[in-house]
Amino acid sequence: MLAGKPPDRHCLSLSPLMSPLVRCLLNAGLGLLLTTGGVLAADRPSPDVVIVFSPGEDSVAAADLPTLEQLSADAKSGEGKWISLEAYADDQGSRELNLALAQRRVDDVSHHLVSLGFPANRIRGTSYGDEHMDRNDLPMRRVEIRIKRLRH
């Protein structure tokens, strides 16, 4: 990661354009964090997009909407795609409050994707709260978004 603190807003992964090593690039004007398409612990692929939230917030910021629009367009292109949402909160507050906050974040991101024309029945969301924080290179308050293919 480059010197400085991680951005407080959204993150975007450009897997095809970067090397397999995890690298971060902070663009102060847009608050973008660029990561690679490497593989996470437990053999999970890196997210296609990560939306980062301010403390206690559960609404997608206006600055993140173009990112969701592009993601929705990518996911709608071609057949048999679905979207996985995994939400996390920081470790402030109780487990129950963090799970509820993370779920509201999943719900808000899902709502935006559906409003952009992506079918609700092809979105799956999981709320982890402050649990399963296996990525040290991403902010804690986030929703990881992955576009996946349906298996036949």
C-alpha positions as CSV (number, residue, x, y, z in Angstrom):
1,M,0.0,0.0,0.0
2,L,1.3,3.5,-0.7
3,A,2.1,5.8,2.2
4,G,-0.9,7.4,3.8
5,K,-4.1,6.1,5.2
6,P,-6.7,4.2,3.2
7,P,-9.5,6.2,1.6
8,D,-12.7,6.7,3.5
9,R,-14.9,6.1,0.4
10,H,-15.2,3.4,-2.2
11,C,-12.7,0.9,-3.6
12,L,-12.5,-0.5,-7.1
13,S,-10.6,-3.5,-8.3
14,L,-9.2,-3.5,-11.8
15,S,-8.1,-7.2,-11.9
16,P,-7.3,-7.5,-15.6
17,L,-5.2,-4.4,-15.7
18,M,-2.8,-5.1,-12.8
19,S,-0.3,-7.7,-11.7
20,P,-1.2,-10.6,-9.4
21,L,0.5,-8.9,-6.5
22,V,-1.7,-6.8,-4.3
23,R,-1.1,-3.1,-4.9
24,C,-3.0,-0.2,-3.8
25,L,-3.2,3.2,-5.4
26,L,-4.8,6.1,-3.6
27,N,-6.4,8.7,-5.7
28,A,-7.2,11.5,-3.2
29,G,-9.7,13.2,-5.5
30,L,-12.0,10.2,-5.9
31,G,-11.0,8.1,-2.9
32,L,-10.4,5.0,-5.1
33,L,-8.4,2.1,-3.8
34,L,-7.2,-0.1,-6.6
35,T,-6.4,-3.8,-5.9
36,T,-5.4,-6.8,-7.9
37,G,-7.4,-9.8,-8.9
38,G,-5.3,-12.1,-6.7
39,V,-6.7,-14.7,-4.4
40,L,-7.6,-14.1,-0.8
41,A,-7.1,-16.3,2.2
42,A,-9.4,-19.4,2.0
43,D,-9.1,-19.3,-1.8
44,R,-11.7,-16.6,-2.3
45,P,-11.2,-14.4,-5.3
46,S,-10.6,-10.7,-4.8
47,P,-13.8,-8.6,-5.0
48,D,-14.6,-6.9,-8.3
49,V,-15.7,-3.8,-6.4
50,V,-15.5,-2.7,-2.7
51,I,-17.8,0.0,-1.4
52,V,-16.4,1.6,1.7
53,F,-18.7,3.3,4.3
54,S,-18.1,6.0,6.9
55,P,-18.5,4.9,10.5
56,G,-22.1,4.1,11.4
57,E,-23.3,4.8,7.8
58,D,-25.4,2.3,5.9
59,S,-26.2,4.3,2.7
60,V,-24.1,4.2,-0.5
61,A,-22.6,7.6,-1.1
62,A,-23.5,9.5,-4.3
63,A,-19.8,9.3,-5.3
64,D,-20.1,5.5,-5.4
65,L,-23.2,5.4,-7.7
66,P,-21.2,5.5,-11.0
67,T,-19.2,2.5,-9.7
68,L,-22.4,0.6,-9.1
69,E,-23.8,1.6,-12.5
70,Q,-20.7,0.2,-14.2
71,L,-20.8,-3.0,-12.1
72,S,-24.5,-3.5,-12.9
73,A,-23.8,-3.0,-16.7
74,D,-20.9,-5.5,-16.5
75,A,-23.0,-8.0,-14.6
76,K,-26.0,-7.6,-17.0
77,S,-23.8,-8.3,-20.1
78,G,-23.8,-11.9,-21.0
79,E,-25.8,-14.8,-19.7
80,G,-25.9,-16.5,-16.3
81,K,-24.3,-13.9,-14.0
82,W,-25.2,-13.2,-10.4
83,I,-23.8,-10.8,-7.8
84,S,-22.4,-11.7,-4.4
85,L,-22.4,-9.1,-1.6
86,E,-20.4,-9.5,1.6
87,A,-20.8,-6.8,4.2
88,Y,-18.5,-6.0,7.1
89,A,-18.6,-3.4,9.9
90,D,-15.8,-2.2,12.2
91,D,-15.3,-3.6,15.7
92,Q,-17.1,-0.8,17.5
93,G,-20.3,-1.8,19.2
94,S,-21.9,-5.1,19.9
95,R,-21.9,-8.1,17.6
96,E,-25.7,-7.7,17.1
97,L,-25.4,-4.0,16.1
98,N,-22.5,-4.7,13.7
99,L,-24.4,-7.6,12.0
100,A,-27.5,-5.4,11.6
101,L,-25.4,-2.5,10.3
102,A,-23.7,-4.8,7.8
103,Q,-27.1,-6.2,6.7
104,R,-28.4,-2.6,6.1
105,R,-25.3,-2.0,3.9
106,V,-26.1,-5.2,1.9
107,D,-29.7,-4.1,1.6
108,D,-28.8,-0.6,0.3
109,V,-26.2,-1.9,-2.2
110,S,-28.7,-4.5,-3.4
111,H,-31.5,-1.8,-3.7
112,H,-29.2,0.3,-5.9
113,L,-28.3,-2.6,-8.2
114,V,-32.0,-3.6,-8.6
115,S,-32.9,0.1,-9.3
116,L,-30.2,-0.1,-12.1
117,G,-32.0,-3.1,-13.7
118,F,-30.1,-6.0,-12.2
119,P,-32.6,-8.8,-11.2
120,A,-33.1,-9.1,-7.5
121,N,-33.2,-12.9,-7.7
122,R,-29.6,-13.0,-8.9
123,I,-28.2,-11.0,-5.9
124,R,-27.0,-12.8,-2.8
125,G,-26.0,-11.0,0.3
126,T,-24.2,-12.0,3.5
127,S,-23.7,-9.9,6.6
128,Y,-20.6,-10.6,8.6
129,G,-20.5,-7.6,10.9
130,D,-17.0,-7.5,12.4
131,E,-16.4,-11.2,11.9
132,H,-14.4,-13.0,9.2
133,M,-12.1,-10.0,8.6
134,D,-9.5,-11.9,6.6
135,R,-8.3,-9.0,4.5
136,N,-5.9,-6.6,6.2
137,D,-5.5,-4.5,3.0
138,L,-9.2,-3.4,2.9
139,P,-11.1,-1.1,5.1
140,M,-13.3,-2.7,7.8
141,R,-16.5,-0.9,6.9
142,R,-17.2,-2.3,3.5
143,V,-19.3,-4.3,1.1
144,E,-17.3,-6.6,-1.2
145,I,-19.0,-7.2,-4.5
146,R,-18.2,-10.1,-6.8
147,I,-19.8,-10.9,-10.2
148,K,-20.1,-14.7,-10.5
149,R,-21.3,-17.1,-13.2
150,L,-24.2,-19.5,-12.6
151,R,-23.1,-23.1,-12.6
152,H,-25.2,-25.4,-14.8
